[in-house]
């Protein structure tokens, strides 16, 4: 595969990881600090729409930024980054799930 394609793939993987971290953080922050949800609602009509739009902007912006930064992406590096992305998404799921279980059992 040409190096340019590997660089784009690597940029997409890194952006997906960054976006997953953002979604996890804003979801929990919105529950702990209601003003965040209110802000999202005031700008985007609903907090879910706001999270989606902000996530898309972060993903696209980070992809462009990572693609602009010189790197020598190799297939091995992409495989390693895919593994990291998998675990970041799993951890994000576990954190959000654990938070909601805790919040449910707390009351």
C-alpha positions in Angstrom: 0.0 0.0 0.0 1.4 3.5 -0.8 2.8 5.5 2.1 0.2 8.2 1.5 -2.7 5.8 2.1 -0.9 4.5 5.3 -0.5 8.0 6.5 -4.3 8.8 6.0 -5.3 5.5 7.6 -3.0 6.2 10.6 -4.5 9.8 10.9 -8.0 8.4 10.8 -7.2 5.9 13.6 -5.6 8.5 15.8 -8.6 10.9 15.2 -11.0 8.1 16.1 -9.2 7.5 19.4 -9.2 11.2 20.2 -12.9 11.5 19.4 -13.7 8.4 21.6 -11.9 10.1 24.5 -13.8 13.3 23.9 -17.2 11.6 23.8 -16.4 9.7 27.0 -15.3 12.9 28.7 -18.2 15.1 27.6 -20.8 12.5 28.4 -19.6 12.2 32.0 -18.9 15.9 32.4 -22.4 16.7 31.1 -23.9 14.5 33.8 -21.7 15.9 36.6 -22.0 19.5 35.5 -25.4 20.2 34.1 -24.4 23.5 32.6 -22.5 21.6 29.9 -25.7 19.9 28.8 -27.5 23.2 29.0 -24.8 24.8 26.8 -25.0 22.1 24.3 -28.8 22.4 24.2 -28.7 26.2 23.8 -26.3 25.9 20.8 -27.5 22.7 19.1 -31.1 22.3 20.3 -30.3 19.0 22.0 -27.2 17.8 23.9 -27.0 14.6 21.7 -26.9 16.7 18.5 -24.2 18.9 20.1 -22.1 16.0 21.0 -22.5 14.5 17.6 -21.5 17.8 15.8 -18.6 18.5 18.1 -17.4 14.9 17.7 -17.5 15.2 13.9 -15.6 18.5 14.0 -13.0 17.0 16.3 -12.7 13.9 14.2 -12.4 15.8 10.9 -10.1 18.5 12.3 -7.8 16.0 14.0 -7.7 13.9 10.9 -6.6 16.9 8.9 -4.0 17.9 11.5 -2.6 14.4 11.9 -2.4 14.1 8.1 -0.5 17.3 7.8 2.1 16.3 10.4 5.0 14.4 8.8 5.1 10.7 9.9 6.3 7.5 8.4 3.3 5.3 8.9 4.1 1.6 8.4 1.6 -1.3 8.5 3.0 -2.5 11.9 2.3 1.0 13.4 -1.2 1.0 12.0 -1.8 -2.4 13.5 -0.6 -1.2 16.9 -2.7 2.0 16.7 -5.8 -0.1 15.8 -5.1 -2.1 18.9 -4.8 1.1 21.0 -8.1 2.4 19.4 -9.8 -0.9 20.4 -8.8 -0.6 24.0 -9.6 3.1 24.2 -13.1 2.5 22.9 -13.5 -0.5 25.3 -12.2 1.7 28.2 -14.6 4.5 27.2 -17.5 2.1 27.2 -16.5 0.7 30.6 -16.1 4.2 32.1 -19.5 5.4 30.8 -21.2 2.2 31.7 -19.7 2.1 35.2 -20.6 5.8 35.7 -24.2 5.2 34.9 -24.4 2.0 37.0 -22.9 4.0 39.9 -25.3 6.8 39.4 -28.3 4.4 39.3 -27.2 2.5 42.4 -26.4 5.7 44.3 -30.0 6.8 44.3 
